[in-house]
Amino acid sequence: MANKDKSDPKILKAVQFLTGPAQAPGKPITGSIDCARLETLANAYIEKNCSQKVLDIDSLHPCGGGVPSAQKVDLVILIDTSGSMSDEATGLSNAADAAVTAAKKKCAGDLRVEYLGLSGIWIGTKFTTTLETYLTGKGVPVASLLSLGGAGDPQENGARGIEDLAKFFDWRAGAQRAIFYLSDEGLEGGDPQDAADVSEATNAINAANAATAKVFTYAGTGIGAATQAEYARVATNTGGQAFVNPVASLGGFQTVLENIICASTGAPGCAPAKLPELRPCFHIKWGDSNKDQIESEDFEVLCIEARNPYTNVVLKDVTVIIGVVVHKNGMPVEKLPDGTPSILLKPDAQICFGDLEVCDPTGKDDRSVSREVVLKTANAVPGDYSLLIAVCFGIEYQQVVEERFNFTLIAS
């Protein structure tokens, strides 16, 4: 694209918008440009243009440093086992392995999937265990299972099944939780749709949210509009997504299942970084001689020394929050008649150390930072004590990495 000079009418119009009166063609542009406004307009223009692009060139280095293995996902697929859901049970089972393999590579490095039927199973599919069998096998009393109650068909107690899973499923610690429910009937014992379906759907939503589990729903063939709306309400109000038959236009059950798994993890390429435990080194210096002792009636100045033990990480804005002195067994110190502790630290607020720069690997430059506190004892009980403090800080780590994008040119 050829360079345009400042007399271009479009540029002059933009400058006029940002700076005020138009500049005469051929004259230097003068005036004060509102840079913040210009940046806002430019970002909006670029975002609009870029959002319309449809092709991707992925970096050879996957976002997030590869498959985000820290992203654990527990997904339970629960299906209505009445006769009309046979096709869905077969179709989803046939697509499951490919979907799970793809999702593990794309977004969920640590994925666990359970396939359960509501008060029944589907022979020849992955749904060979009932919800009741699974949960009671984990020690849940039968009497606690809501999905076995109600006035309708227990094979279609979808809302109650979701609630049982939210409350009693053996979710792994730290795993993202998701439930995918498939049916073509009302959520409370099947059709017809009535107030009981709405009430039980609300209970399912509350239970799922309490368990931080996202619910995804699939409304099968012939489902009514009111029932379909309840399926959507359950999904939307728990952070999930509602799907409606047919799903061929979406890529079939494989794509649907991949989307559910990845949606359960959060944004693609967005996962907690695996960091080692980084912390400043602290040391307390005190005493005027080697024979000095802290006595039950005393006044001592303590120097808290903070040091960065790393050569490649800056510890930013290090702040010590002075806690308390306690007996070594954790019990509080005794109080004086006026109610004050017999051992006090002053100041008893935050102490700022600022940024701790990287350490000198040669050991020649001492970059530690010290702050003073006063320890005052009054009629304190002799014995062993502990000083408790909390430390807040940020981490600045600079690194240079290479990115590479491959693309193909064809002959014009």
Steps between C-alpha positions, in 0.01 A plus 500: 500500500638839403578752772248784529606850590333724752284674240295186434133606550421199717792572731409868515143404591627275778733769629216753494287261703775461758651848509234744395500726191613353169853568384552652157622252237876502469545672836664332802251343737483694821299476816489275802403137422298315763715185512268310729205563271708410196605172663138419590383565143789303352438203729129500416575516127757222515281280721210537255717413201683212669180346635389446139803289408416130468832320448761419764873449498591330825839541660720192508516558874152418640347774711554439869819301450331194350200309626397669825553196718401707802149512353327203657147433380243259644212450256196285576273415208153407623237369260128430515467122452145494364467333159491816291859592593661191346637686196662769715659241730651322201603814315670658798677175594636464146634856502631503856850354455593733214356800686689420820828448312461832318400688814799368696732640234315826467394610845482239776817308570354326805151385405268253672166402345225285653201373299188435709142405427198623697351186659607287205781418258554479126656166397764537230580861598716671759194542725531172687474636855203664665520816704375306802761222461784749465410722795408221742828333404669814630320468832197722440191358677215406268265707715701812416450469122235744381499349150325189630204702633231715351168410340622450143725260312839477683666441160408861421574665835758723338492791745522267798786310334692824448445589864623156616816533290568853622471393863642147505731439202862440600640812337879518504662778698587791274308364200258704292157338534252442219176305453353425154137389512321357194126437475188568297260534793421741784755531779273360772388148413441576133213673323272683538688816586353659814587700810679201653747497211577868555540451875734203464699680230554786745617252764744352248635846418554581866673168570727532196600855589568398860731229365651737237396254230403619152200325349469439126173372356382327184134519402412203280251446220144615553560693820251779568588870499429546872717201592775615266494838675551330837798307361648830383430663838684226688801527269515879484459551875787264582749630244442217253345481154179355358496286183194402298449211259615474225867572565629393159538864398738546796718208391308228682546365850880497470515877456233556766693291751830672415334839550355394834835377629686811388228733630533329837866597525442870436655701218729304263864549586407646835626295793690559823875512443698233676736703714755386753461644848689828493552699816742750654752390760450655842736525791474678835803658663503625857717533810794722589726207589518123472387474861186707458168334596136594462362528851147503642538877563682631197517738208681375190544643150471228235625546145294305246715441196346405165702368208422379148666158451443493121715624213220525242192611693427838659278482809275804472351715775590266784280578799513336842184499704600469862293234669533395861731331742362171631629215710685243290203265533277766338326617814461879546726683742368596842346843547578766757234628741421788262427251219812558290711199397809436712709495178451773242650587161510856372416607239215251479396590145645457152870542441602574141826365363443617143641302207764239574741496207662184369784369714865532403629151409854607594387588853687829489194727494268467799157596369300414808260751655447542877225652711484546878229388742490520877428200721369598842442251781329572830460234767508239223513128580847355429494240223516446124305727265435550128469822303238475225507728195333499158687601185344644184695554178482484123730330255668655195660252267630603161548239233563501125329228297465427131169463319470348154199495264501287186293597197488408130531716191340390174569625150307814405 
